Amino acid sequence: MDDVLKVLGLAYRAKKVVLGEEILNKISRVKLMFLAEDISAKSRERFEKKCYFYGIDHIDQYSSADLSKCLGKGNIRAIGITDQGFAQSIMSKVQV
């Protein structure tokens, strides 16, 4: 598991994430979004439009299995990070 997924798991345990459709309800709090690379085209379009409108960065280089494994849950396709510190930490690891 790489460093990005480790920080994502830590953010989940700190309760600084929202999952799935709940993201759309709490989009104003989301600082960074993960979309599984195997998410359906319709869902991807819906989430990407929200990201564009609210100016939220999104990462789509991990599969649903990778995201689910790092959170210890099943069938996770979208994750929203609500804490600025965790979002910056993840983005610094993605840029490197």
TORKOL-4160 file (C-alpha; in steps of 0.2 Angstrom, whole numbers, padded with zeros to 4 digits, m for minus):
96
<pt num="1" X="0000" Y="0000" Z="0000"/>
<pt num="2" X="0007" Y="0017" Z="m0005"/>
<pt num="3" X="0008" Y="0032" Z="0006"/>
<pt num="4" X="m0007" Y="0041" Z="m0001"/>
<pt num="5" X="m0018" Y="0026" Z="0004"/>
<pt num="6" X="m0010" Y="0026" Z="0021"/>
<pt num="7" X="m0015" Y="0044" Z="0024"/>
<pt num="8" X="m0032" Y="0041" Z="0017"/>
<pt num="9" X="m0035" Y="0027" Z="0029"/>
<pt num="10" X="m0029" Y="0038" Z="0043"/>
<pt num="11" X="m0041" Y="0051" Z="0038"/>
<pt num="12" X="m0055" Y="0038" Z="0038"/>
<pt num="13" X="m0051" Y="0033" Z="0056"/>
<pt num="14" X="m0051" Y="0051" Z="0061"/>
<pt num="15" X="m0068" Y="0053" Z="0054"/>
<pt num="16" X="m0063" Y="0066" Z="0041"/>
<pt num="17" X="m0070" Y="0058" Z="0026"/>
<pt num="18" X="m0088" Y="0056" Z="0018"/>
<pt num="19" X="m0092" Y="0041" Z="0007"/>
<pt num="20" X="m0102" Y="0038" Z="m0009"/>
<pt num="21" X="m0118" Y="0048" Z="m0012"/>
<pt num="22" X="m0116" Y="0057" Z="0005"/>
<pt num="23" X="m0102" Y="0067" Z="m0004"/>
<pt num="24" X="m0115" Y="0076" Z="m0015"/>
<pt num="25" X="m0125" Y="0081" Z="0001"/>
<pt num="26" X="m0110" Y="0088" Z="0010"/>
<pt num="27" X="m0100" Y="0094" Z="m0006"/>
<pt num="28" X="m0097" Y="0111" Z="0002"/>
<pt num="29" X="m0086" Y="0103" Z="0016"/>
<pt num="30" X="m0076" Y="0092" Z="0004"/>
<pt num="31" X="m0058" Y="0098" Z="0000"/>
<pt num="32" X="m0052" Y="0083" Z="m0010"/>
<pt num="33" X="m0061" Y="0069" Z="m0019"/>
<pt num="34" X="m0055" Y="0051" Z="m0024"/>
<pt num="35" X="m0065" Y="0043" Z="m0038"/>
<pt num="36" X="m0062" Y="0024" Z="m0042"/>
<pt num="37" X="m0055" Y="0022" Z="m0059"/>
<pt num="38" X="m0068" Y="0009" Z="m0062"/>
<pt num="39" X="m0083" Y="0020" Z="m0057"/>
<pt num="40" X="m0097" Y="0020" Z="m0070"/>
<pt num="41" X="m0097" Y="0034" Z="m0083"/>
<pt num="42" X="m0113" Y="0042" Z="m0077"/>
<pt num="43" X="m0107" Y="0043" Z="m0059"/>
<pt num="44" X="m0090" Y="0049" Z="m0064"/>
<pt num="45" X="m0098" Y="0063" Z="m0074"/>
<pt num="46" X="m0109" Y="0068" Z="m0059"/>
<pt num="47" X="m0095" Y="0069" Z="m0047"/>
<pt num="48" X="m0083" Y="0077" Z="m0059"/>
<pt num="49" X="m0096" Y="0091" Z="m0063"/>
<pt num="50" X="m0097" Y="0094" Z="m0044"/>
<pt num="51" X="m0078" Y="0095" Z="m0042"/>
<pt num="52" X="m0077" Y="0107" Z="m0057"/>
<pt num="53" X="m0091" Y="0118" Z="m0050"/>
<pt num="54" X="m0084" Y="0119" Z="m0032"/>
<pt num="55" X="m0066" Y="0119" Z="m0037"/>
<pt num="56" X="m0061" Y="0103" Z="m0029"/>
<pt num="57" X="m0046" Y="0093" Z="m0034"/>
<pt num="58" X="m0050" Y="0074" Z="m0038"/>
<pt num="59" X="m0038" Y="0059" Z="m0039"/>
<pt num="60" X="m0044" Y="0044" Z="m0050"/>
<pt num="61" X="m0028" Y="0033" Z="m0051"/>
<pt num="62" X="m0034" Y="0020" Z="m0039"/>
<pt num="63" X="m0047" Y="0006" Z="m0041"/>
<pt num="64" X="m0062" Y="0002" Z="m0031"/>
<pt num="65" X="m0053" Y="m0013" Z="m0023"/>
<pt num="66" X="m0038" Y="m0002" Z="m0018"/>
<pt num="67" X="m0050" Y="0011" Z="m0010"/>
<pt num="68" X="m0060" Y="m0002" Z="m0001"/>
<pt num="69" X="m0045" Y="m0011" Z="0006"/>
<pt num="70" X="m0037" Y="0005" Z="0013"/>
<pt num="71" X="m0054" Y="0009" Z="0022"/>
<pt num="72" X="m0058" Y="m0009" Z="0027"/>
<pt num="73" X="m0075" Y="m0008" Z="0019"/>
<pt num="74" X="m0082" Y="m0015" Z="0003"/>
<pt num="75" X="m0087" Y="m0008" Z="m0013"/>
<pt num="76" X="m0081" Y="0010" Z="m0011"/>
<pt num="77" X="m0081" Y="0020" Z="m0027"/>
<pt num="78" X="m0080" Y="0038" Z="m0021"/>
<pt num="79" X="m0072" Y="0046" Z="m0005"/>
<pt num="80" X="m0072" Y="0065" Z="0000"/>
<pt num="81" X="m0059" Y="0071" Z="0012"/>
<pt num="82" X="m0066" Y="0085" Z="0023"/>
<pt num="83" X="m0050" Y="0091" Z="0032"/>
<pt num="84" X="m0038" Y="0103" Z="0023"/>
<pt num="85" X="m0023" Y="0096" Z="0032"/>
<pt num="86" X="m0026" Y="0078" Z="0026"/>
<pt num="87" X="m0030" Y="0085" Z="0009"/>
<pt num="88" X="m0014" Y="0094" Z="0008"/>
<pt num="89" X="m0004" Y="0080" Z="0014"/>
<pt num="90" X="m0012" Y="0068" Z="0001"/>
<pt num="91" X="m0009" Y="0081" Z="m0013"/>
<pt num="92" X="0009" Y="0083" Z="m0008"/>
<pt num="93" X="0012" Y="0064" Z="m0009"/>
<pt num="94" X="0003" Y="0063" Z="m0026"/>
<pt num="95" X="0014" Y="0077" Z="m0034"/>
<pt num="96" X="0030" Y="0069" Z="m0029"/>
